[in-house]
Amino acid sequence: MPAPDEITPLAGKWMFGGVLYGHFGHFITESFARAWALDEIRGQIEGVLFTPKQTSGNIDNMLKALRPLMDILGLDVPVRCIMTPTRVEQLYVPRQGVGMSDLTVGSQKFRNFVNAHSGAAIAPEGDERIYISRSLLPPGRGGLVGESLLEQYLADEGYQLFHPQKHPAAVQVARYKAARDIITVDCSPLHMLAYVGNSEQRVGILTRRSMDFAPSFIRQLEAFKGITAFEVNTLVRDWVPGRSLRPGRGSFGEMDVPRTWQILRERGMISSDTPWPALTDAQREADLSRLNALHGLDFHPLDENLALQEKRTAKKAV
């Protein structure tokens, strides 16, 4: 690849932070992944440099919005996002300390950094039992079919509903520090909990899509804080947008509700002797109608979509 016509010089010593993500989950697991090196070079550098995930949108506004989260996590140095070809006078490029797959549990240096800095100045404040809900998320984000019923069952067990996107990062950290029992689906807040939680906590992770995410979250929670975490996989069906052929960020899971009650009770997360009733056809249809209207599209069972695709493929082969 030929060199660009114009290269902007940048004086001083800087650290490379990686790709700047605006998405909460990607930021705290990828953009934050090299922050561990600050313990070794803080005071020797001008700050941290990122490259943009995408060039559209206002990067300055993104950085401003992320600044409180960065400070809370320990990324408490000046940050810049390089938008044009730039030659840095001296650039430190530390290894990625956390991520997906084998990097889920983080390197020892990354875990040390997180345990020393992330949320350190925030005192625990909030309820002992919380359910991290997805019911108020905007269109395009998946969740559970019939989640409002689950919320009521858990409220009866003393759980307070928590919608993290409605609160600043400092409040999220305070709530996650204070909670003893936490129930949620496989989602980004679990990464934050791994950074700021404690070994006295119990976490039940409800499977909301037929993707093997829970085991990685469990390993991370255990490795970072010694948290007792377990999967509640009672998924009976993926509901996907349109004719999608796989579950994803925007799909909704339908759980076996009585089985969910049984597992949570066996693990000591709830105490009611009365099993939660199965989702009725009417309840399912009512919630799917709500989701269709909210998202402006129709949700279909994944198995139905796969069967239709198989028929089309077989027809073409004839």
BELLINQUI-V23959 format. One record per residue. PHI is phi in whole degrees, 0 to 359 (* if undefined). BURIAL is + if it has 24 or more other ideal C-beta (glycine too) atoms within 12 Angstrom, else -. Layout:
PHI;BURIAL / PHI;BURIAL
This chain:
*;- / 292;- / 293;- / 295;- / 295;- / 234;- / 234;- / 274;- / 280;- / 229;- / 282;- / 97;- / 258;- / 225;+ / 248;+ / 277;+ / 263;+ / 107;+ / 269;+ / 272;+ / 254;+ / 275;+ / 292;+ / 307;+ / 297;+ / 291;+ / 296;+ / 283;+ / 252;+ / 239;+ / 294;+ / 270;+ / 292;+ / 255;+ / 296;+ / 306;+ / 291;+ / 299;+ / 296;+ / 259;- / 233;+ / 301;- / 92;- / 257;- / 238;+ / 284;- / 163;+ / 245;+ / 251;+ / 242;+ / 251;+ / 282;+ / 295;- / 213;- / 271;- / 282;- / 87;- / 266;- / 294;+ / 298;- / 294;- / 297;+ / 297;+ / 296;- / 292;- / 276;+ / 303;- / 300;- / 295;+ / 300;+ / 297;+ / 295;+ / 285;+ / 116;+ / 273;+ / 261;+ / 230;+ / 302;- / 230;+ / 227;+ / 245;+ / 277;+ / 256;- / 228;- / 306;- / 224;- / 253;- / 271;+ / 302;- / 213;- / 232;+ / 272;+ / 235;- / 287;+ / 292;- / 292;+ / 263;+ / 204;+ / 171;+ / 264;- / 55;- / 294;- / 271;- / 304;+ / 281;+ / 76;+ / 283;+ / 299;- / 293;- / 293;+ / 298;+ / 299;- / 297;+ / 299;+ / 293;+ / 272;- / 240;+ / 294;+ / 70;+ / 298;- / 269;- / 254;+ / 278;- / 298;- / 202;- / 143;+ / 279;+ / 284;- / 233;+ / 226;+ / 246;+ / 278;+ / 267;+ / 245;+ / 290;+ / 251;- / 290;+ / 288;- / 304;- / 98;- / 252;+ / 277;+ / 179;+ / 240;+ / 286;+ / 76;+ / 297;+ / 299;+ / 292;+ / 299;+ / 301;+ / 292;- / 300;+ / 287;+ / 298;- / 295;- / 266;+ / 93;- / 273;+ / 264;+ / 286;+ / 232;+ / 250;+ / 301;+ / 293;- / 270;- / 231;+ / 294;- / 302;+ / 297;+ / 291;+ / 302;+ / 297;+ / 300;+ / 292;+ / 292;+ / 288;+ / 280;+ / 291;+ / 261;+ / 245;+ / 229;+ / 238;+ / 198;+ / 271;+ / 289;+ / 204;+ / 303;+ / 305;+ / 295;+ / 296;+ / 296;+ / 300;+ / 298;+ / 280;+ / 237;+ / 284;+ / 210;+ / 288;- / 274;- / 271;+ / 238;+ / 229;+ / 258;+ / 253;+ / 277;+ / 285;+ / 250;+ / 201;+ / 280;+ / 225;+ / 275;- / 267;+ / 304;+ / 303;- / 294;+ / 297;+ / 298;+ / 299;+ / 293;+ / 299;+ / 291;+ / 292;+ / 282;+ / 228;+ / 68;- / 286;+ / 277;- / 233;+ / 211;+ / 267;+ / 244;+ / 260;+ / 241;+ / 297;+ / 248;+ / 196;+ / 266;+ / 252;+ / 244;+ / 290;+ / 60;- / 253;- / 302;+ / 250;- / 202;- / 287;+ / 192;- / 303;+ / 261;+ / 271;+ / 239;+ / 259;+ / 253;+ / 263;+ / 279;+ / 295;+ / 300;- / 293;+ / 298;+ / 303;+ / 298;- / 293;+ / 297;+ / 290;- / 298;- / 271;- / 78;- / 274;+ / 221;+ / 231;- / 299;- / 276;- / 265;- / 301;- / 288;+ / 289;- / 294;- / 295;+ / 278;- / 300;- / 294;- / 295;- / 298;+ / 295;- / 296;- / 288;+ / 295;+ / 297;- / 297;- / 293;+ / 300;- / 291;- / 297;+ / 268;+ / 71;- / 202;- / 257;- / 261;+ / 233;+ / 295;+ / 300;+ / 297;- / 293;- / 298;+ / 294;- / 295;- / 296;- / 295;- / 295;- / 296;- / 297;- / 295;- / 295;- / 295;- / 293;- / 283;- / 287;-
